[in-house]
Amino acid sequence: MTLEPSPRSELLRVRMAELSEKAGVPVATIKYYLREGLLPPGERTSPNQAKYADGHVQRIKLIRALMDVGGLSLATVGEVLAAVDEGKASPHRILGIAQEGITSSRQVVDEESREWALATVRDLAERRDWPCKDPEDPIIQALIGVLCAIRDVGHGWYLDKLDAYAEIADRTADLDLEGIAGVESLERIIEIAVVETVLGDRLLSVLRRLAQQRASKAHFARLAVDDE
Amino acid sequence: MTLEPSPRSELLRVRMAELSEKAGVPVATIKYYLREGLLPPGERTSPNQAKYADGHVQRIKLIRALMDVGGLSLATVGEVLAAVDEGKASPHRILGIAQEGITSSRQVVDEESREWALATVRDLAERRDWPCKDPEDPIIQALIGVLCAIRDVGHGWYLDKLDAYAEIADRTADLDLEGIAGVESLERIIEIAVVETVLGDRLLSVLRRLAQQRASKAHFARLAVDDE
């Protein structure tokens, strides 16, 4: 595994216009990120000018990727980055913030469904040795929401495969952790975790789609349907 | 595997107010779905009244789940359902429409990055026997976008694990297909595929998060960080 130089390295020293060009983002957007505290201020060289470093380019690209590809809101990105910069919260906690931003759903779940889903989650967690102490944890809440939605649309049979999907999730998580094992800096570990989680979700979902095309080709070919 | 009764069954015959109650959606929303053609009209019993069936309840729940949990826009849900109802398009094509709605991204990719990513995708597809004929296919485009984003934020090393993730995707896809093998109705197959894809993405992402907590616990415990 080869890691690129840390985003905090200071090889580059450019003005705002060049920063905009290198990061591929308009000057007005960069100024907005600076005002909102998403981007640390540059090194002031005169009352009206500042110089920016490699870390700024990387940070802007990270903001854009989390928003454009990961689908996070600007507010969630801000919270995640603040927690990363503070360096006090654990990776778990920061991932929780990012995850809350992605998994928040407007879905309403009735009491009976919630109890059924929570029992299902608890049983699953016990079988797989997963943490499930706090039912108010946003990830547990998100899982409850998905299970209820699947049952609610009349596809409860899908959940017969829950354990098989959970096993795949365990394999995926072990693979996710491989990238982090050798890294020493906590800040870097957290950034890796956020990237792997947010962009990794998208990667896995798209790979699954291609694999489904492969897997379904044989099956659907039997049915006489027009493909255009 | 036990399948619930088909959403087209006509056991229930209720008026609008009851339909609203059973589906958990306001009357105004149901009227909007009817006007937009997302919901087929009820059976007219007088000039001002119509009765609705089980299929209407299920259809409304499906619309809500695709929007609230799956994150599809109303327009995308409309296109997906129109294709399902028409019954002419193949499951592939309909999944393509749903997927386009989820994977569309505002991301801009430069020419060099696009070529690198397309070559990476082509190599991967060849190794795994995945379809990759049309580079303009929305799924291929989405994969190109994710690969570029990961490299762009300086985490290109993550892609060393691409083949391992692709293998997991293949296992997932085989599992996905298991639910469809015994079903005969094309309309039902398509609905299953949409549910499995849109809600399944969410399910897998949340399961992965819990599995990550299990996997990372041991690793992060070594680092002295405050978890609150």
Chai-1 contact restraints between the chains, C-beta under 6 A:
chainA,res_idxA,chainB,res_idxB,connection_type,confidence,min_distance_angstrom,max_distance_angstrom,comment,restraint_id
A,M1,B,W157,contact,1.0,0.0,6.0,A-B,restraint_1
A,T2,B,W157,contact,1.0,0.0,6.0,A-B,restraint_2
A,L3,B,W157,contact,1.0,0.0,6.0,A-B,restraint_3
A,E4,B,G154,contact,1.0,0.0,6.0,A-B,restraint_4
A,Q58,B,G154,contact,1.0,0.0,6.0,A-B,restraint_5
A,K61,B,D152,contact,1.0,0.0,6.0,A-B,restraint_6
A,K61,B,V153,contact,1.0,0.0,6.0,A-B,restraint_7
A,L62,B,V153,contact,1.0,0.0,6.0,A-B,restraint_8
A,A65,B,A149,contact,1.0,0.0,6.0,A-B,restraint_9
A,A65,B,V153,contact,1.0,0.0,6.0,A-B,restraint_10
A,D68,B,S105,contact,1.0,0.0,6.0,A-B,restraint_11
A,D68,B,R106,contact,1.0,0.0,6.0,A-B,restraint_12
A,D68,B,Q107,contact,1.0,0.0,6.0,A-B,restraint_13
A,V69,B,S105,contact,1.0,0.0,6.0,A-B,restraint_14
A,V69,B,Q107,contact,1.0,0.0,6.0,A-B,restraint_15
A,V69,B,A149,contact,1.0,0.0,6.0,A-B,restraint_16
A,K88,B,D226,contact,1.0,0.0,6.0,A-B,restraint_17
A,S90,B,V225,contact,1.0,0.0,6.0,A-B,restraint_18
A,S90,B,D227,contact,1.0,0.0,6.0,A-B,restraint_19
A,P91,B,F220,contact,1.0,0.0,6.0,A-B,restraint_20
A,Q99,B,R209,contact,1.0,0.0,6.0,A-B,restraint_21
A,S105,B,D68,contact,1.0,0.0,6.0,A-B,restraint_22
A,S105,B,V69,contact,1.0,0.0,6.0,A-B,restraint_23
A,R106,B,D68,contact,1.0,0.0,6.0,A-B,restraint_24
A,Q107,B,D68,contact,1.0,0.0,6.0,A-B,restraint_25
A,Q107,B,V69,contact,1.0,0.0,6.0,A-B,restraint_26
A,W130,B,L210,contact,1.0,0.0,6.0,A-B,restraint_27
A,W130,B,R214,contact,1.0,0.0,6.0,A-B,restraint_28
A,P131,B,Q213,contact,1.0,0.0,6.0,A-B,restraint_29
A,I139,B,R209,contact,1.0,0.0,6.0,A-B,restraint_30
A,A142,B,V206,contact,1.0,0.0,6.0,A-B,restraint_31
A,L143,B,V206,contact,1.0,0.0,6.0,A-B,restraint_32
A,V146,B,R202,contact,1.0,0.0,6.0,A-B,restraint_33
A,V146,B,L203,contact,1.0,0.0,6.0,A-B,restraint_34
A,V146,B,V206,contact,1.0,0.0,6.0,A-B,restraint_35
A,A149,B,A65,contact,1.0,0.0,6.0,A-B,restraint_36
A,A149,B,V69,contact,1.0,0.0,6.0,A-B,restraint_37
A,A149,B,L199,contact,1.0,0.0,6.0,A-B,restraint_38
A,I150,B,L199,contact,1.0,0.0,6.0,A-B,restraint_39
A,D152,B,K61,contact,1.0,0.0,6.0,A-B,restraint_40
A,V153,B,K61,contact,1.0,0.0,6.0,A-B,restraint_41
A,V153,B,L62,contact,1.0,0.0,6.0,A-B,restraint_42
A,V153,B,A65,contact,1.0,0.0,6.0,A-B,restraint_43
A,G154,B,E4,contact,1.0,0.0,6.0,A-B,restraint_44
A,G154,B,Q58,contact,1.0,0.0,6.0,A-B,restraint_45
A,H155,B,V195,contact,1.0,0.0,6.0,A-B,restraint_46
A,W157,B,M1,contact,1.0,0.0,6.0,A-B,restraint_47
A,W157,B,T2,contact,1.0,0.0,6.0,A-B,restraint_48
A,W157,B,L3,contact,1.0,0.0,6.0,A-B,restraint_49
A,A164,B,L175,contact,1.0,0.0,6.0,A-B,restraint_50
A,Y165,B,L207,contact,1.0,0.0,6.0,A-B,restraint_51
A,A166,B,L207,contact,1.0,0.0,6.0,A-B,restraint_52
A,I168,B,R171,contact,1.0,0.0,6.0,A-B,restraint_53
A,I168,B,T172,contact,1.0,0.0,6.0,A-B,restraint_54
A,A169,B,L207,contact,1.0,0.0,6.0,A-B,restraint_55
A,A169,B,R208,contact,1.0,0.0,6.0,A-B,restraint_56
A,A169,B,A211,contact,1.0,0.0,6.0,A-B,restraint_57
A,D170,B,A211,contact,1.0,0.0,6.0,A-B,restraint_58
A,R171,B,I168,contact,1.0,0.0,6.0,A-B,restraint_59
A,T172,B,I168,contact,1.0,0.0,6.0,A-B,restraint_60
A,T172,B,R208,contact,1.0,0.0,6.0,A-B,restraint_61
A,A173,B,R208,contact,1.0,0.0,6.0,A-B,restraint_62
A,A173,B,A211,contact,1.0,0.0,6.0,A-B,restraint_63
A,A173,B,Q212,contact,1.0,0.0,6.0,A-B,restraint_64
A,A173,B,A215,contact,1.0,0.0,6.0,A-B,restraint_65
A,D174,B,A215,contact,1.0,0.0,6.0,A-B,restraint_66
A,L175,B,K161,contact,1.0,0.0,6.0,A-B,restraint_67
A,L175,B,A164,contact,1.0,0.0,6.0,A-B,restraint_68
A,D176,B,Q212,contact,1.0,0.0,6.0,A-B,restraint_69
A,L177,B,A215,contact,1.0,0.0,6.0,A-B,restraint_70
A,V195,B,H155,contact,1.0,0.0,6.0,A-B,restraint_71
A,L199,B,A149,contact,1.0,0.0,6.0,A-B,restraint_72
A,L199,B,I150,contact,1.0,0.0,6.0,A-B,restraint_73
A,D201,B,S205,contact,1.0,0.0,6.0,A-B,restraint_74
A,R202,B,V146,contact,1.0,0.0,6.0,A-B,restraint_75
A,L203,B,V146,contact,1.0,0.0,6.0,A-B,restraint_76
A,S205,B,D201,contact,1.0,0.0,6.0,A-B,restraint_77
A,V206,B,A142,contact,1.0,0.0,6.0,A-B,restraint_78
A,V206,B,L143,contact,1.0,0.0,6.0,A-B,restraint_79
A,V206,B,V146,contact,1.0,0.0,6.0,A-B,restraint_80
A,L207,B,Y165,contact,1.0,0.0,6.0,A-B,restraint_81
A,L207,B,A166,contact,1.0,0.0,6.0,A-B,restraint_82
A,L207,B,A169,contact,1.0,0.0,6.0,A-B,restraint_83
A,R208,B,A169,contact,1.0,0.0,6.0,A-B,restraint_84
A,R208,B,T172,contact,1.0,0.0,6.0,A-B,restraint_85
A,R208,B,A173,contact,1.0,0.0,6.0,A-B,restraint_86
A,R209,B,Q99,contact,1.0,0.0,6.0,A-B,restraint_87
A,R209,B,I139,contact,1.0,0.0,6.0,A-B,restraint_88
A,L210,B,W130,contact,1.0,0.0,6.0,A-B,restraint_89
A,A211,B,A169,contact,1.0,0.0,6.0,A-B,restraint_90
A,A211,B,D170,contact,1.0,0.0,6.0,A-B,restraint_91
A,A211,B,A173,contact,1.0,0.0,6.0,A-B,restraint_92
A,Q212,B,A173,contact,1.0,0.0,6.0,A-B,restraint_93
A,Q212,B,D176,contact,1.0,0.0,6.0,A-B,restraint_94
A,Q213,B,P131,contact,1.0,0.0,6.0,A-B,restraint_95
A,R214,B,W130,contact,1.0,0.0,6.0,A-B,restraint_96
A,A215,B,A173,contact,1.0,0.0,6.0,A-B,restraint_97
A,A215,B,D174,contact,1.0,0.0,6.0,A-B,restraint_98
A,A215,B,L177,contact,1.0,0.0,6.0,A-B,restraint_99
A,F220,B,P91,contact,1.0,0.0,6.0,A-B,restraint_100
A,V225,B,S90,contact,1.0,0.0,6.0,A-B,restraint_101
A,D226,B,K88,contact,1.0,0.0,6.0,A-B,restraint_102
A,D227,B,S90,contact,1.0,0.0,6.0,A-B,restraint_103
